């Protein structure tokens, strides 16, 4: 392609609304254009990148025996109500665009396709002889992000590969899960990216086991905790660890202490000269279920630890059926205004004890009139601990479970693991931290959707059984931007060779020089015919502008038909290393082919 004929406009300054380097660079280099909040046009250069990523994905998926299809973006609400996720996606997370058509039917734009594919399986799969079956698609998805940001990283419209597998049993599902683990690793490796596979929370998708594939980058939204021995890695939402040991309490007898102005852990520890590991803090949460019932949750946890709200939400979701509900709409620490809807009398905030009386909750048919009490495992073994006295300005010291306070029945792991914690698999290993961008996620769904939607098969004995399911997603457009976030410099993008829009760009420094033009055009034709995708910068611009643009757009190899032409050579510059060398014109095609092949093979 000749740049003079291409839709190609670069910007010298960073756009005001771009926050991270990859977003700035893709806008400046003319890869994408913002159309609205979280909405971007993929311009010609970007579309070539996306096609290359998609092709790698297709090759790896097809190699596993998966079959490509295309599912509708517009989905009936009834399917989502069957699975029980309509309220989760339209009210709780609120990420599904929902609408009413002219026939007054409720519809949603697909953020994901579990319900659609399960409905197809329900209609078409009859016998165990049809299994296992794996279908996938590469499709535009829609999510109504509350705050779209970072360009393609968190947009409202994006391209995704999602796949769904169906099985007779869990063993078959796990085989496909392992196949996808390998395929996803291959996809990222072939794309030239440094990544880490980590244990993850299944979130609104559901199911048991799940693994995220994180592209390592400082601007990543997710924190990954891992051990140096390579035997453990998890998203911080899922991570588990051994906390530091609690210090022995200096208090030996139970008594109430006057502690005015100590609403924080730091202040009370300062006043009482104690360690936060000796303190029991009690955090009040308010959770609303999809049937409108509000449950007030009192979480007791060691003072030096933080509550992992993802883990807490998972625990509370397990209890939904006890309140006649299916899922959680919201979970938060209620502010004073929110408390007014249910408090019978003012709470001693900052001084709450684990046995605060249920009489603080006013009778209301939408409010569960008791505190649900949960205690984190870190707090169970505390002896002679410090905690609130249920009276503003007072704490108690030397308290014990089973003596001053009953130990709650709900003992859970809801603490947030953090860097420096000891690893469970080997306490000599400590957790390290890295930032990552989630590019892929694989799930073992089990029978959650098939049971909810009646998707069954007949086994060899003639019995009707629910289908076991797997779900596997790759963010195609996110992966492309994440590649930029992982590899750039002060001058622009540095694309991995495998997914670069073009392999090479020929720059003509002086378009008035007939010899430069002739050599460039000859090379341009020869390279493209040899399968080396090449741009020709034949614009009537200064050489400096062309060099800057070539660096900005990040094409792996730049060929300059400059002064070396007089000696039958051209300058070839490798974008990643900036190494420059003069090569005889007749050897350019062979040399570049070798370099490109080597660059791609090293990742396979």
C-alpha positions as CSV (number, residue, x, y, z in Angstrom):
1,X,0.0,0.0,0.0
2,X,1.2,3.5,-0.8
3,X,0.9,5.9,2.0
4,X,-0.1,8.7,-0.4
5,X,-3.3,6.7,-1.2
6,X,-4.1,5.6,2.3
7,X,-6.4,7.1,5.0
8,X,-3.4,8.0,7.1
9,X,-3.3,11.0,9.5
10,X,-1.0,11.2,12.5
11,X,-1.0,13.6,15.4
12,X,2.0,15.2,17.0
13,X,0.4,15.8,20.4
14,X,-1.3,13.4,22.8
15,X,-5.1,13.6,22.7
16,X,-6.5,15.1,25.9
17,X,-8.9,12.2,26.7
18,X,-6.2,9.5,26.4
19,X,-4.8,8.3,29.7
20,X,-2.4,5.4,29.1
21,X,0.4,5.2,26.5
22,X,-1.2,2.6,24.2
23,X,-4.4,4.7,23.9
24,X,-2.4,7.8,23.2
25,X,-0.2,6.1,20.6
26,X,-3.0,4.3,18.7
27,X,-4.9,7.7,18.4
28,X,-1.7,9.6,17.4
29,X,-0.6,7.0,14.9
30,X,-4.0,6.9,13.1
31,X,-5.0,3.4,14.1
32,X,-8.3,4.2,15.8
33,X,-10.6,7.2,16.0
34,X,-13.0,8.0,18.8
35,X,-16.6,8.2,17.6
36,X,-18.3,8.5,21.0
37,X,-17.8,7.5,24.7
38,X,-16.2,4.0,24.6
39,X,-16.8,3.8,20.8
40,X,-13.9,3.6,18.3
41,X,-13.5,3.2,14.6
42,X,-10.9,0.7,13.5
43,X,-9.0,2.5,10.7
44,X,-7.1,0.6,8.0
45,X,-3.9,0.0,9.9
46,X,-5.7,-1.2,13.0
47,X,-8.0,-3.5,11.0
48,X,-5.0,-5.3,9.6
49,X,-3.7,-5.9,13.1
50,X,-7.1,-7.2,14.2
51,X,-7.2,-9.5,11.2
52,X,-3.8,-10.9,12.0
53,X,-4.8,-11.5,15.7
54,X,-8.0,-13.1,14.5
55,X,-6.2,-15.4,12.1
56,X,-3.8,-16.6,14.9
57,X,-6.9,-17.2,17.1
58,X,-8.6,-19.1,14.3
59,X,-5.6,-21.3,13.6
60,X,-5.2,-22.3,17.2
61,X,-8.9,-22.9,17.7
62,X,-9.3,-24.9,14.6
63,X,-6.2,-27.0,15.5
64,X,-8.2,-28.2,18.6
65,X,-11.2,-29.3,16.5
66,X,-13.4,-26.3,17.5
67,X,-15.9,-25.2,14.8
68,X,-16.4,-21.6,13.9
69,X,-19.9,-20.1,13.8
70,X,-21.6,-16.7,14.2
71,X,-24.3,-16.0,16.8
72,X,-26.8,-13.1,16.8
73,X,-25.8,-10.0,18.6
74,X,-29.5,-9.2,19.5
75,X,-30.7,-11.7,22.2
76,X,-34.2,-12.3,23.6
77,X,-34.4,-11.4,27.3
78,X,-36.4,-14.6,27.9
79,X,-33.2,-16.7,27.4
80,X,-31.4,-14.6,30.0
81,X,-34.3,-14.9,32.4
82,X,-34.1,-18.7,32.0
83,X,-30.5,-18.7,33.2
84,X,-31.3,-16.2,36.0
85,X,-28.8,-13.7,34.7
86,X,-31.0,-11.0,33.3
87,X,-31.2,-9.0,36.5
88,X,-27.5,-9.6,37.2
89,X,-26.5,-8.0,33.8
90,X,-29.2,-5.3,33.6
91,X,-29.4,-4.3,37.2
92,X,-26.5,-5.6,39.4
93,X,-23.6,-5.1,37.0
94,X,-25.7,-3.1,34.6
95,X,-23.5,-3.8,31.7
96,X,-26.1,-5.1,29.2
97,X,-27.8,-2.8,26.8
98,X,-31.5,-3.7,26.9
99,X,-34.3,-2.5,24.7
100,X,-37.9,-3.0,23.8
101,X,-38.7,-3.7,20.1
102,X,-41.9,-2.6,18.2
103,X,-43.6,-5.8,19.3
104,X,-43.0,-4.9,23.0
105,X,-40.5,-7.7,23.4
106,X,-37.5,-7.2,25.7
107,X,-34.1,-7.7,24.1
108,X,-30.4,-7.3,25.0
109,X,-27.3,-6.6,23.0
110,X,-24.9,-9.5,23.6
111,X,-22.1,-8.9,26.1
112,X,-21.6,-12.7,26.0
113,X,-23.4,-15.7,24.5
114,X,-23.8,-18.5,27.0
115,X,-27.6,-18.3,26.9
116,X,-27.8,-18.3,23.1
117,X,-25.4,-21.2,22.6
118,X,-27.1,-23.3,25.4
119,X,-30.5,-22.8,23.7
120,X,-28.9,-24.1,20.4
121,X,-27.4,-27.1,22.2
122,X,-30.8,-27.7,23.9
123,X,-32.5,-27.8,20.5
124,X,-29.8,-29.7,18.5
125,X,-27.9,-32.1,20.8
126,X,-29.7,-35.3,21.6
127,X,-27.2,-38.1,22.1
128,X,-23.8,-38.7,23.7
129,X,-22.7,-39.7,20.2
130,X,-22.7,-35.9,19.3
131,X,-20.3,-35.1,22.1
132,X,-17.9,-33.5,22.9
133,X,-18.7,-30.5,20.7
134,X,-16.9,-27.1,20.7
135,X,-18.2,-24.0,18.9
136,X,-16.6,-20.6,18.7
137,X,-17.1,-17.2,17.1
138,X,-15.3,-13.9,16.5
139,X,-17.8,-11.2,17.1
140,X,-18.5,-7.7,18.2
141,X,-19.7,-7.5,21.8
142,X,-21.5,-4.7,23.7
143,X,-21.1,-3.7,27.3
144,X,-22.5,-0.6,28.9
145,X,-19.4,0.3,30.9
146,X,-20.1,2.8,33.6
147,X,-16.9,4.6,32.8
148,X,-15.4,3.7,29.4
149,X,-11.7,4.4,29.4
150,X,-8.3,3.4,28.1
151,X,-9.5,3.2,24.5
152,X,-10.0,-0.4,23.4
153,X,-9.1,-1.8,26.8
154,X,-12.5,-0.9,28.3
155,X,-14.8,0.2,25.5
156,X,-18.5,-0.2,25.1
157,X,-18.1,-2.1,21.8
158,X,-15.3,-4.5,21.2
159,X,-14.2,-7.6,19.3
160,X,-14.0,-10.9,21.1
161,X,-13.5,-14.6,20.4
162,X,-15.8,-16.6,22.6
163,X,-16.1,-20.4,22.5
164,X,-18.4,-22.9,24.2
165,X,-17.9,-26.6,24.6
166,X,-20.4,-29.4,25.5
167,X,-19.6,-32.7,27.2
168,X,-21.0,-35.8,28.8
169,X,-19.0,-35.4,32.0
170,X,-16.5,-33.3,33.9
171,X,-13.5,-35.4,32.8
172,X,-14.3,-34.6,29.1
173,X,-14.7,-30.9,30.1
174,X,-11.3,-30.8,31.8
175,X,-9.6,-32.3,28.7
176,X,-11.0,-29.4,26.6
177,X,-10.1,-27.0,29.3
178,X,-6.5,-28.1,29.1
179,X,-6.6,-28.0,25.3
180,X,-7.7,-24.3,25.6
181,X,-5.0,-23.6,28.2
182,X,-2.5,-24.7,25.6
183,X,-4.2,-23.0,22.7
184,X,-4.5,-19.6,24.6
185,X,-0.8,-19.9,25.6
186,X,0.0,-20.5,21.9
187,X,-2.1,-17.5,20.8
188,X,-0.3,-15.1,23.1
189,X,3.1,-16.6,22.4
190,X,2.6,-16.4,18.6
191,X,1.4,-12.8,19.0
192,X,4.8,-12.0,20.5
193,X,3.5,-11.2,24.0
194,X,4.9,-11.7,27.5
195,X,2.0,-13.2,29.6
196,X,1.1,-15.1,32.7
197,X,-1.7,-17.6,33.2
198,X,-3.3,-17.0,36.6
199,X,-6.1,-18.5,38.8
200,X,-9.1,-16.2,38.6
201,X,-12.6,-15.5,39.9
202,X,-15.4,-16.6,37.7
203,X,-17.5,-13.5,38.3
204,X,-20.9,-13.2,36.6
205,X,-20.1,-16.0,34.1
206,X,-20.1,-18.6,37.0
207,X,-18.8,-22.1,37.1
208,X,-16.0,-23.7,39.1
209,X,-12.4,-23.4,37.8
210,X,-11.3,-20.5,35.7
211,X,-7.9,-19.2,34.4
212,X,-7.1,-15.7,33.2
213,X,-4.3,-15.0,30.6
214,X,-2.7,-11.8,31.6
215,X,-0.5,-9.7,29.3
216,X,2.1,-8.2,31.5
217,X,2.2,-4.4,31.4
218,X,2.6,-1.6,34.0
219,X,-0.7,0.0,33.0
220,X,-2.7,-3.2,33.6
221,X,-5.9,-2.8,35.5
222,X,-5.4,-6.1,37.3
223,X,-2.9,-7.0,39.9
224,X,-1.4,-10.5,39.7
225,X,0.3,-12.2,42.6
226,X,2.8,-14.9,41.9
227,X,5.7,-16.8,43.3
228,X,9.2,-16.9,41.9
229,X,9.2,-20.7,41.7
230,X,6.5,-20.5,39.0
231,X,4.1,-22.8,40.9
232,X,1.5,-20.2,41.8
233,X,-0.1,-17.2,40.1
234,X,-3.5,-15.7,40.7
235,X,-5.5,-12.5,40.1
236,X,-5.6,-10.6,43.4
237,X,-9.4,-11.1,43.4
238,X,-8.8,-14.9,43.7
239,X,-5.4,-15.1,45.4
240,X,-4.9,-16.9,48.7
241,X,-1.9,-16.8,51.0
242,X,-0.7,-17.1,54.5
243,X,-0.7,-13.8,56.4
244,X,2.1,-12.8,58.7
245,X,1.7,-14.4,62.2
246,X,-0.3,-12.4,64.7
247,X,1.8,-10.9,67.6
248,X,1.0,-12.2,71.0
249,X,-1.4,-9.8,72.8
250,X,0.0,-7.8,75.6
251,X,-3.4,-7.8,77.3
252,X,-4.2,-10.7,79.7
253,X,-7.4,-9.6,81.3
254,X,-10.7,-8.4,79.8
255,X,-11.6,-4.8,80.4
256,X,-13.3,-1.8,78.7
257,X,-11.0,1.1,77.9
258,X,-11.8,4.8,77.2
259,X,-10.5,5.4,73.6
260,X,-11.9,8.7,72.4
261,X,-11.3,9.8,68.8
262,X,-10.0,6.3,67.6
263,X,-12.3,5.5,64.8
264,X,-9.4,4.0,62.7
265,X,-7.1,1.0,63.3
266,X,-4.0,3.2,63.3
267,X,-5.4,5.6,66.0
268,X,-6.6,2.8,68.4
269,X,-3.3,0.9,68.0
270,X,-1.4,4.1,68.8
271,X,-3.4,4.9,71.9
272,X,-3.4,1.3,73.3
273,X,0.2,0.6,72.1
274,X,-0.8,-2.6,70.4
275,X,-0.3,-4.3,67.0
276,X,-3.1,-4.3,64.4
277,X,-2.5,-8.1,64.3
278,X,-4.0,-8.2,67.9
279,X,-7.1,-6.2,66.9
280,X,-10.4,-7.5,65.6
281,X,-12.1,-5.0,63.3
282,X,-15.8,-5.3,62.4
283,X,-16.9,-4.0,59.0
284,X,-20.5,-3.5,58.1
285,X,-21.7,-4.2,54.6
286,X,-25.1,-3.9,53.0
287,X,-26.1,-6.3,50.3
288,X,-29.2,-6.2,48.1
289,X,-30.5,-9.3,46.4
290,X,-32.4,-9.5,43.2
291,X,-35.7,-9.9,45.0
292,X,-35.3,-6.6,46.8
293,X,-34.3,-8.1,50.1
294,X,-31.5,-6.2,51.9
295,X,-29.2,-8.2,54.2
296,X,-26.8,-6.5,56.6
297,X,-23.5,-8.3,56.9
298,X,-21.0,-7.8,59.7
299,X,-17.6,-9.1,58.8
300,X,-15.0,-9.6,61.5
301,X,-11.4,-9.7,60.3
302,X,-7.9,-9.2,61.8
303,X,-7.0,-5.5,62.0
304,X,-4.0,-5.6,59.7
305,X,-6.0,-7.3,56.9
306,X,-8.4,-6.0,54.2
307,X,-11.7,-7.5,53.0
308,X,-11.6,-8.9,49.5
309,X,-15.1,-7.8,48.3
310,X,-15.1,-10.2,45.4
311,X,-14.6,-13.1,47.7
312,X,-17.2,-11.7,50.1
313,X,-19.7,-11.3,47.2
314,X,-19.1,-14.9,46.2
315,X,-19.9,-16.1,49.8
316,X,-23.0,-14.0,49.9
317,X,-24.2,-15.2,46.5
318,X,-24.0,-18.8,47.8
319,X,-26.5,-17.7,50.5
320,X,-29.0,-16.1,48.0
321,X,-31.5,-19.0,48.1
322,X,-31.8,-18.6,51.9
323,X,-33.4,-15.2,51.2
324,X,-35.5,-16.4,48.3
325,X,-33.1,-14.8,45.8
326,X,-30.8,-15.9,42.9
327,X,-28.1,-13.2,42.8
328,X,-26.8,-10.0,44.3
329,X,-27.7,-6.6,42.9
330,X,-25.3,-4.5,45.0
331,X,-22.7,-4.8,47.8
332,X,-21.3,-1.8,49.7
333,X,-20.4,-0.3,53.0
334,X,-23.5,1.8,53.7
335,X,-23.0,5.5,54.3
336,X,-25.0,7.5,56.8
337,X,-27.7,8.3,54.2
338,X,-28.1,4.6,53.3
339,X,-28.3,3.6,57.0
340,X,-31.2,5.8,57.6
341,X,-33.4,3.4,55.5
342,X,-33.0,0.6,58.1
343,X,-31.4,1.8,61.4
344,X,-33.6,1.7,64.4
345,X,-31.0,3.8,66.3
346,X,-27.6,5.4,65.6
347,X,-24.7,2.9,65.1
348,X,-21.5,3.3,67.1
349,X,-19.4,3.5,63.9
350,X,-15.7,2.8,64.4
351,X,-16.5,1.1,67.7
352,X,-18.7,-1.8,66.6
353,X,-18.1,-5.2,68.3
354,X,-18.8,-8.6,66.7
355,X,-21.9,-9.0,69.0
356,X,-23.6,-5.7,68.1
357,X,-27.3,-6.3,68.8
358,X,-29.8,-7.0,66.1
359,X,-32.1,-4.3,67.6
360,X,-30.1,-1.7,65.6
361,X,-32.1,-2.9,62.6
362,X,-35.7,-1.6,62.1
363,X,-38.4,-4.0,61.2
364,X,-39.0,-3.7,57.4
365,X,-40.3,-6.4,55.0
366,X,-37.4,-5.5,52.6
367,X,-34.7,-5.7,55.3
368,X,-33.6,-8.9,56.9
369,X,-34.0,-7.9,60.6
370,X,-30.8,-9.6,61.7
371,X,-27.1,-9.1,61.1
372,X,-25.5,-11.9,59.1
373,X,-22.2,-12.5,60.9
374,X,-19.1,-13.7,59.1
375,X,-15.6,-14.1,60.5
376,X,-12.5,-14.3,58.4
377,X,-10.1,-17.2,59.1
378,X,-7.4,-14.8,60.2
379,X,-9.5,-13.7,63.2
380,X,-10.6,-17.1,64.4
381,X,-7.4,-17.9,66.4
382,X,-7.0,-14.5,68.0
383,X,-6.5,-14.5,71.7
384,X,-6.9,-11.6,74.1
385,X,-7.8,-9.3,71.2
386,X,-8.8,-5.7,71.0
387,X,-12.1,-4.7,69.5
388,X,-15.0,-2.2,69.6
389,X,-17.2,-1.9,72.7
390,X,-20.4,-1.1,70.9
391,X,-20.2,2.3,72.4
392,X,-18.7,5.4,70.8
393,X,-15.3,6.3,72.3
394,X,-14.7,2.9,73.8
395,X,-12.9,-0.4,73.0
396,X,-12.4,-3.6,74.9
397,X,-9.1,-5.4,75.4
398,X,-8.2,-9.0,76.4
399,X,-11.3,-10.4,74.6
400,X,-11.7,-14.0,73.5
401,X,-14.1,-16.0,71.3
402,X,-16.3,-18.3,73.4
403,X,-15.9,-16.1,76.4
404,X,-16.9,-12.4,75.8
405,X,-18.0,-13.0,72.2
406,X,-19.6,-16.0,70.5
407,X,-17.7,-17.2,67.4
408,X,-19.9,-16.7,64.3
409,X,-20.9,-19.8,62.5
410,X,-19.9,-18.3,59.1
411,X,-16.1,-18.9,59.1
412,X,-14.9,-17.8,55.6
413,X,-11.8,-16.8,53.6
414,X,-12.5,-13.3,52.6
415,X,-9.2,-11.6,53.2
416,X,-7.2,-9.9,50.4
417,X,-3.9,-11.6,49.7
418,X,-1.1,-9.1,49.1
419,X,2.6,-8.9,48.1
420,X,4.9,-10.2,50.8
421,X,2.5,-12.8,52.1
422,X,3.8,-16.4,52.3
423,X,2.6,-18.8,49.7
424,X,0.3,-21.7,50.8
425,X,2.1,-24.3,48.6
426,X,5.5,-23.3,50.1
427,X,5.7,-20.9,53.0
428,X,9.3,-20.2,52.1
429,X,8.0,-18.5,48.9
430,X,6.6,-15.0,49.2
431,X,4.0,-13.5,46.8
432,X,5.3,-11.0,44.3
433,X,3.2,-8.5,42.4
434,X,2.8,-7.6,38.7
435,X,0.3,-5.6,36.7
436,X,-1.6,-7.4,33.9
437,X,-4.1,-6.8,31.2
438,X,-6.7,-9.6,30.9
439,X,-6.6,-10.8,27.3
440,X,-8.2,-14.3,27.7
441,X,-10.3,-16.2,30.2
442,X,-11.3,-19.8,30.3
443,X,-14.1,-21.3,32.5
444,X,-15.3,-24.7,33.6
445,X,-19.0,-23.9,33.7
446,X,-20.2,-27.4,34.6
447,X,-24.0,-27.9,34.4
448,X,-24.9,-24.4,35.7
449,X,-26.5,-23.2,32.5
450,X,-27.6,-26.6,31.1
451,X,-29.6,-27.3,34.3
452,X,-31.2,-23.8,34.4
453,X,-32.2,-24.0,30.7
454,X,-32.9,-27.7,30.3
455,X,-30.1,-28.6,27.9
456,X,-29.7,-32.3,28.1
457,X,-28.4,-35.4,26.2
458,X,-29.2,-39.1,26.4
459,X,-26.4,-41.3,27.7
460,X,-25.6,-44.9,26.7
461,X,-28.0,-46.2,29.2
462,X,-30.8,-44.1,27.7
463,X,-30.9,-41.7,30.7
464,X,-31.3,-38.0,30.2
465,X,-28.5,-36.0,31.7
466,X,-27.5,-32.3,31.8
467,X,-24.7,-31.2,29.5
468,X,-21.4,-30.2,31.0
469,X,-20.1,-26.9,29.5
470,X,-17.0,-24.9,29.1
471,X,-16.6,-21.3,28.1
472,X,-13.5,-19.7,26.6
473,X,-12.9,-16.0,25.6
474,X,-10.2,-14.0,24.0
475,X,-10.4,-10.2,23.7
476,X,-9.2,-9.6,20.2
477,X,-9.3,-5.8,20.2
478,X,-8.0,-5.7,23.8
479,X,-5.1,-8.0,22.9
480,X,-4.1,-5.7,20.1
481,X,-4.0,-2.6,22.3
482,X,-2.3,-4.6,25.1
483,X,0.5,-5.4,22.7
484,X,1.2,-1.7,22.3
485,X,1.0,-1.2,26.1
486,X,3.7,-3.9,26.5
487,X,6.0,-2.6,23.8
488,X,6.6,1.1,22.9
489,X,9.2,3.8,23.4
490,X,9.3,7.6,23.4
491,X,8.9,7.7,19.6
492,X,6.0,5.3,19.2
493,X,4.7,1.8,18.9
494,X,6.9,-1.3,18.5
495,X,4.7,-4.0,17.1
496,X,5.6,-7.7,17.4
497,X,6.3,-8.9,13.9
498,X,3.5,-11.5,13.9
499,X,0.7,-9.0,14.4
500,X,2.2,-5.8,12.9
501,X,0.0,-4.3,10.2
502,X,2.9,-4.4,7.7
503,X,6.3,-6.1,8.0
504,X,8.2,-3.3,6.4
505,X,7.9,0.3,5.3
506,X,10.0,1.8,2.5
507,X,10.8,5.5,3.1
508,X,11.8,7.7,0.1
509,X,13.7,10.7,1.7
510,X,13.6,12.8,-1.5
511,X,10.7,12.1,-3.9
512,X,12.4,14.4,-6.4
513,X,15.3,12.0,-6.7
514,X,14.5,9.7,-9.6
515,X,17.0,7.0,-8.5
516,X,15.5,6.9,-5.0
517,X,12.0,6.5,-6.4
518,X,12.9,3.8,-8.9
519,X,14.8,1.8,-6.3
520,X,11.9,2.1,-3.8
521,X,9.2,1.1,-6.3
522,X,11.3,-1.9,-7.5
523,X,11.8,-3.0,-3.9
524,X,8.1,-2.4,-3.0
525,X,6.9,-4.7,-5.8
526,X,9.5,-7.4,-5.1
527,X,8.9,-7.5,-1.4
528,X,5.1,-7.7,-1.7
529,X,5.4,-10.4,-4.3
530,X,7.6,-12.4,-1.9
531,X,4.9,-12.2,0.8
532,X,6.6,-9.5,2.8
533,X,3.8,-7.0,3.5
534,X,5.3,-3.6,2.7
535,X,4.2,0.0,2.8
536,X,5.6,2.6,0.5
537,X,5.9,6.1,2.0
538,X,5.8,8.1,-1.3
539,X,4.3,11.3,0.3
540,X,5.6,14.7,-0.6
541,X,6.9,15.3,2.9
542,X,10.3,16.1,4.5
543,X,12.4,13.1,5.3
544,X,12.3,13.9,9.1
545,X,8.5,13.8,9.0
546,X,8.5,10.4,7.3
547,X,11.0,8.9,9.8
548,X,9.0,10.2,12.7
549,X,5.8,8.7,11.3
550,X,7.5,5.3,10.6
551,X,8.7,5.2,14.2
552,X,5.2,6.3,15.5
553,X,3.3,3.6,13.6
554,X,5.8,0.9,14.7
555,X,6.4,-1.1,11.5
556,X,9.1,-3.7,12.4
557,X,11.5,-2.8,9.5
558,X,12.2,0.5,7.8
559,X,14.0,0.6,4.5
560,X,15.5,3.9,3.4
561,X,16.4,4.6,-0.2
562,X,18.8,7.3,0.7
563,X,22.4,8.1,-0.1
564,X,23.5,4.5,0.0
565,X,21.6,4.0,-3.3
566,X,24.8,5.3,-5.0
567,X,26.6,2.2,-3.8
568,X,23.7,-0.1,-4.7
569,X,22.5,-0.4,-1.1
570,X,19.7,0.7,1.1
571,X,19.6,1.4,4.9
572,X,17.5,-1.1,6.9
573,X,16.5,-0.1,10.4
574,X,15.0,-2.6,12.9
575,X,12.3,-0.7,14.9
576,X,12.6,-2.7,18.1
577,X,16.4,-2.3,18.5
578,X,17.1,0.7,16.3
579,X,19.9,-1.3,14.7
580,X,20.8,0.0,11.3
581,X,22.7,-1.6,8.5
582,X,23.3,-1.1,4.8
583,X,22.2,-4.0,2.7
584,X,22.7,-4.6,-1.0
585,X,19.4,-4.0,-2.8
586,X,19.4,-7.5,-4.4
587,X,19.7,-9.1,-0.9
588,X,17.0,-7.1,0.9
589,X,14.1,-9.5,0.1
590,X,16.1,-12.6,1.2
591,X,17.4,-10.9,4.3
592,X,14.1,-9.6,5.4
593,X,12.4,-12.9,4.8
594,X,14.9,-14.6,7.1
595,X,14.5,-12.0,9.8
596,X,10.7,-12.1,9.7
597,X,10.6,-15.9,9.7
598,X,13.0,-16.0,12.6
599,X,11.1,-13.4,14.6
600,X,7.8,-15.3,14.2
601,X,9.3,-18.8,14.8
602,X,11.0,-17.8,18.0
603,X,7.5,-17.3,19.5
604,X,6.1,-20.7,18.3
